[in-house]
């Protein structure tokens, strides 16, 4: 059985969400459900990366990176074309 979730958002955000969904041709309900579902996929991917171990570049002992350290490592990664555009 479906459950109802209520959320208070500013009028401007609601209008932006409504317009975005109209442009995509989906309902707000379907869009929000998909966004929530995708956020769990992201969380699971981060957990999987965080559970991997890597050898230390100095002592070679295994280390497990934290979520914060992974974000820091990948902070400036991107497509070559995108990075080149940013540097100009």
Secondary structure, DSSP 8 states (H G I E B T S, - for coil): ----------HHHHHHHHHHHHHHT--HHHHHHHHHHHHHHHHHHHHHHHH-EEE-TTT--EEE--HHHHHHHTTT---HHHHHHHH-
